[in-house]
Each structure stands twice: as structure tokens, then as C-alpha cells.
């Protein structure tokens, strides 16, 4: 959630890119090489990463389409031989800015590893809960007039999360409803420390006023964080709220 962005330096949101976890990992390696080496040919990148020409081209084409790299002709000193000069690829300025988030991710991961070693998993869970506490308070205030119905509260929560910088939405489905969050500022860290996702899920449950279930998370390689909100039984008379 938004206040957990303190772990990632509160940098601009990274756009979600379709593909498998392996695709995203390889793309991170391509990005790192371009950051370190500057203008580099596809052949050089493929050789460094152990990828076939077709494989490295697939990643570069996707990065070109997403605006993460640009291609230009390789500068040649002296007389130039026959044929067109090779193309080199360089990171765009937007991609360079986003690269800064990895430094914060690495620092946050190292800090949580230290906490886990010295305080155990309970300490990590306590830290995660503390990180989302401020966001919970802001969302609760924004949802003050949402009433007691869980689905109505989920819609109000989605609006509150969107105001925090997310493209969040809530929808009604046959089994109740679902809340979708399309960005996670700490996905890289949460992949190793699921306590961050668990703390966020607990916040959603308290704010909606009913037990919810996480079905998917960006940290685990899914495209969207999806939370299921079960339909209320017709026999239900009251909804337990923790903010009264």
C-alpha cells in the first residue's frame, strides 16, 4: 500500500508489464547491463546473458514498446565497412529514474533480513503492521460515510486507495466482490517477505468489516493484487466493525 512506499523511497510507480516472472527477471538483468555499460548491441547483451539472438530480441522489442529503451545506430570511428552499422540500445531517461527504486528495494530487503535474523519472523510482522498503520488511518477517515455494507465499503476503499496513487477498483462478482490493486510499491521486497502482503490484507479486512481472502499478489508474479470479499449471508444482522 501507499505508505509502505517508504520502503522503496516513494519513487514513481513502476508500470505493470505483461509476462512471466522469468521474463521480468531477465528484463531486470538487461536493464542492469544497459545501466552499467551504456549503449550496447543486442549481440553483446545476448552474449553477456547467455541468451539466443531470438530471445534477446524478444526482450528488447518488449522494452522498446514500453518505452524503456531506444535504439540508434552505433557510432563508428574511422572508415566504415560495407553494410548498415549495428544498432545499439540505451535506457530511456524514464527507465533510468525507475532504476533508482532498486537501490531502495535492496536496502529495504537487507534491513528486513537483519530484523528477521535478530528479532525473528514476529519482528518482521510487527514492522510490516507498523508500515501500513498510517495508510489504514487515512483510508478509514476517507471511508467515514461508506456505511456498514462490505461491498460498499470496498468501493469506498478503492476510491481511497486511488487517491493515494493507485489505480484501484472494486467490483461485484457472483460470490461477493473483489478489490483489485494494480500497483505494489514494494513488490520486490514482499516477494521475500510475505508479511508485508499479510499486513496489508489484514488492513483491508478491518476496513471492509469482514474477513477477506487474498487471491493473487503482484509480489508473487501476478499482474494485479486481488482480494476476494465474500458475500454476506442473508441471515446476517450486523457487521462487526473495529473503528467504533
C-alpha positions as CSV (number, residue, x, y, z in Angstrom):
1,X,0.0,0.0,0.0
2,X,1.0,3.6,-0.4
3,X,2.6,4.3,2.9
4,X,4.7,1.2,2.5
5,X,6.3,3.1,-0.3
6,X,8.7,4.4,2.4
7,X,10.5,1.1,1.8
8,X,11.0,1.9,-1.8
9,X,11.9,5.5,-1.4
10,X,8.5,6.7,-2.5
11,X,9.7,6.6,-6.1
12,X,7.4,6.9,-9.1
13,X,5.2,3.9,-9.7
14,X,6.6,1.2,-12.0
15,X,4.2,0.3,-14.8
16,X,3.0,-3.2,-14.8
17,X,4.4,-5.3,-17.7
18,X,2.7,-8.4,-19.0
19,X,4.9,-11.5,-18.9
20,X,6.2,-14.3,-16.6
21,X,8.3,-13.8,-13.6
22,X,11.2,-15.2,-15.6
23,X,10.6,-12.5,-18.3
24,X,10.6,-9.8,-15.7
25,X,13.8,-11.1,-14.1
26,X,15.6,-11.3,-17.4
27,X,14.4,-7.8,-18.2
28,X,15.9,-6.5,-14.9
29,X,19.2,-8.1,-15.9
30,X,19.1,-6.4,-19.3
31,X,18.3,-3.1,-17.6
32,X,21.2,-3.5,-15.2
33,X,23.6,-4.3,-18.0
34,X,22.5,-1.2,-20.0
35,X,22.8,0.9,-16.9
36,X,26.4,-0.3,-16.3
37,X,27.6,-0.4,-19.9
38,X,25.6,2.3,-21.7
39,X,24.9,1.8,-25.4
40,X,25.1,-2.0,-26.1
41,X,24.3,-4.1,-29.1
42,X,21.8,-7.0,-29.0
43,X,24.6,-9.4,-29.7
44,X,26.6,-8.1,-26.7
45,X,23.6,-8.3,-24.4
46,X,22.7,-11.8,-25.5
47,X,26.3,-13.0,-25.1
48,X,26.5,-11.5,-21.6
49,X,23.2,-13.0,-20.5
50,X,23.6,-16.4,-22.3
51,X,20.6,-15.8,-24.5
52,X,19.9,-16.7,-28.1
53,X,19.6,-13.8,-30.6
54,X,15.8,-14.5,-30.9
55,X,15.4,-14.5,-27.1
56,X,17.3,-11.2,-26.5
57,X,15.4,-9.6,-29.4
58,X,12.1,-10.6,-27.8
59,X,13.0,-8.8,-24.6
60,X,14.4,-5.8,-26.4
61,X,11.3,-5.5,-28.6
62,X,9.1,-5.5,-25.4
63,X,11.3,-2.9,-23.8
64,X,11.1,-0.7,-26.9
65,X,7.3,-1.0,-26.9
66,X,7.2,0.0,-23.2
67,X,9.5,3.0,-23.7
68,X,12.3,1.6,-21.5
69,X,14.9,1.6,-24.3
70,X,15.6,3.3,-27.5
71,X,17.6,2.0,-30.5
72,X,20.1,4.0,-32.5
73,X,22.9,3.4,-35.0
74,X,26.3,2.5,-33.5
75,X,28.8,5.3,-33.9
76,X,31.8,4.1,-36.0
77,X,35.2,5.8,-35.8
78,X,37.3,5.8,-38.9
79,X,36.3,4.2,-42.2
80,X,33.1,2.2,-42.1
81,X,32.9,-1.2,-43.8
82,X,30.0,-2.4,-46.0
83,X,26.6,-2.8,-44.7
84,X,24.5,-0.9,-42.2
85,X,26.0,-0.1,-38.9
86,X,24.8,-2.2,-35.9
87,X,22.1,-0.9,-33.7
88,X,22.8,-0.2,-30.1
89,X,20.3,0.0,-27.3
90,X,20.3,2.6,-24.4
91,X,18.0,3.1,-21.5
92,X,15.5,6.0,-21.7
93,X,15.5,8.7,-19.0
94,X,12.3,7.3,-17.5
95,X,13.8,3.8,-17.2
96,X,16.9,5.3,-15.5
97,X,14.7,7.1,-13.0
98,X,13.0,3.8,-12.2
99,X,16.3,2.1,-11.7
100,X,16.8,4.1,-8.6
101,X,14.0,2.2,-6.8
102,X,16.1,-1.0,-6.9
103,X,18.7,0.6,-4.6
104,X,15.9,1.3,-2.0
105,X,14.5,-2.2,-2.6
106,X,17.9,-3.7,-1.9
107,X,18.3,-1.6,1.2
108,X,14.8,-2.5,2.5
109,X,15.4,-6.2,1.9
110,X,18.7,-6.1,3.7
111,X,17.1,-4.3,6.6
112,X,14.3,-6.8,6.9
113,X,16.8,-9.7,6.7
114,X,18.6,-8.1,9.6
115,X,15.3,-7.8,11.5
116,X,14.5,-11.4,10.8
117,X,17.9,-12.6,12.0
118,X,17.8,-10.6,15.2
119,X,14.1,-10.5,16.0
120,X,12.6,-13.4,14.2
121,X,9.6,-13.5,11.9
122,X,7.4,-11.9,14.6
123,X,9.5,-8.8,14.5
124,X,9.2,-8.7,10.7
125,X,5.4,-9.0,11.0
126,X,5.3,-6.2,13.6
127,X,7.3,-4.0,11.3
128,X,5.0,-4.7,8.4
129,X,1.9,-3.8,10.5
130,X,3.5,-0.6,11.6
131,X,4.2,0.4,8.0
132,X,0.6,0.1,6.9
133,X,-0.9,1.8,10.1
134,X,-0.8,5.3,8.8
135,X,-2.4,4.3,5.5
136,X,-5.2,2.5,7.4
137,X,-5.9,5.6,9.4
138,X,-6.1,7.8,6.3
139,X,-8.4,5.3,4.4
140,X,-10.6,4.9,7.5
141,X,-11.2,8.7,7.6
142,X,-11.9,8.7,3.8
143,X,-14.5,5.9,4.3
144,X,-16.3,7.5,7.2
145,X,-19.6,7.8,5.2
146,X,-19.4,4.4,3.5
147,X,-21.9,2.7,5.8
148,X,-21.6,-0.9,7.0
149,X,-22.1,-3.0,3.9
150,X,-18.8,-4.7,3.0
151,X,-19.2,-4.2,-0.8
152,X,-20.0,-0.5,-0.4
153,X,-17.0,-0.1,1.9
154,X,-14.8,-1.9,-0.6
155,X,-15.8,0.6,-3.2
156,X,-15.0,3.4,-0.8
157,X,-11.7,1.8,0.0
158,X,-10.9,1.5,-3.7
159,X,-11.5,5.2,-4.1
160,X,-9.3,6.0,-1.1
161,X,-6.5,3.9,-2.5
162,X,-6.8,5.6,-5.8
163,X,-6.4,8.9,-4.1
164,X,-3.3,7.5,-2.5
165,X,-1.8,7.0,-6.0
166,X,-3.2,3.6,-7.0
167,X,-5.5,2.6,-9.9
168,X,-7.6,0.5,-7.5
169,X,-11.1,-0.6,-8.2
170,X,-13.8,-2.8,-6.6
171,X,-16.4,-4.9,-8.4
172,X,-19.3,-7.2,-7.6
173,X,-18.9,-10.9,-8.6
174,X,-21.2,-13.9,-8.1
175,X,-19.5,-14.9,-4.8
176,X,-19.4,-11.4,-3.4
177,X,-16.9,-8.8,-4.5
178,X,-13.3,-8.2,-5.2
179,X,-10.8,-5.4,-4.7
180,X,-8.0,-5.0,-7.2
181,X,-4.8,-3.0,-6.8
182,X,-2.8,-2.5,-9.9
183,X,0.4,-1.4,-8.4
184,X,2.6,-2.5,-5.5
185,X,5.5,-0.2,-4.5
186,X,7.2,-2.9,-2.5
187,X,6.7,-6.0,-4.8
188,X,10.4,-6.9,-4.9
189,X,10.7,-6.8,-1.1
190,X,7.3,-8.5,-0.5
191,X,8.4,-11.4,-2.7
192,X,10.8,-12.4,0.0
193,X,8.8,-11.1,3.0
194,X,5.1,-12.1,2.6
195,X,4.5,-10.4,6.0
196,X,4.1,-7.2,4.0
197,X,1.2,-8.6,2.0
198,X,-0.3,-10.2,5.1
199,X,-0.3,-6.9,7.0
200,X,-2.0,-5.2,4.0
201,X,-4.6,-7.9,3.8
202,X,-5.4,-7.5,7.5
203,X,-5.9,-3.8,6.9
204,X,-8.3,-4.4,4.1
205,X,-10.3,-6.9,6.2
206,X,-10.6,-4.4,9.1
207,X,-11.6,-1.5,6.8
208,X,-14.1,-3.5,4.8
209,X,-15.5,-5.0,8.0
210,X,-15.4,-8.7,7.1
211,X,-12.9,-11.5,6.7
212,X,-11.3,-11.3,3.2
213,X,-9.0,-13.5,1.2
214,X,-6.1,-12.6,-1.0
215,X,-6.3,-14.5,-4.3
216,X,-3.3,-13.0,-6.1
217,X,-0.4,-10.6,-5.5
218,X,2.0,-8.8,-7.7
219,X,4.8,-9.9,-5.4
220,X,4.1,-13.5,-6.3
221,X,4.2,-12.7,-10.1
222,X,0.5,-12.0,-10.7
223,X,-0.4,-8.9,-12.7
224,X,-2.8,-7.5,-10.0
225,X,-3.2,-7.8,-6.3
226,X,-6.7,-9.3,-6.0
227,X,-8.7,-9.6,-2.7
228,X,-11.9,-11.6,-2.5
229,X,-14.7,-10.1,-0.4
230,X,-17.3,-12.9,0.4
231,X,-21.0,-12.2,0.1
232,X,-22.8,-11.7,3.3
233,X,-25.3,-14.3,4.4
234,X,-28.9,-13.2,4.2
235,X,-29.2,-14.1,7.9
236,X,-26.5,-11.7,8.9
237,X,-28.0,-8.9,11.0
238,X,-24.9,-6.9,12.0
239,X,-21.4,-6.3,10.7
240,X,-18.6,-6.2,13.2
241,X,-16.6,-3.0,12.8
242,X,-13.4,-2.3,14.7
243,X,-13.5,1.5,14.3
244,X,-16.4,2.2,16.6
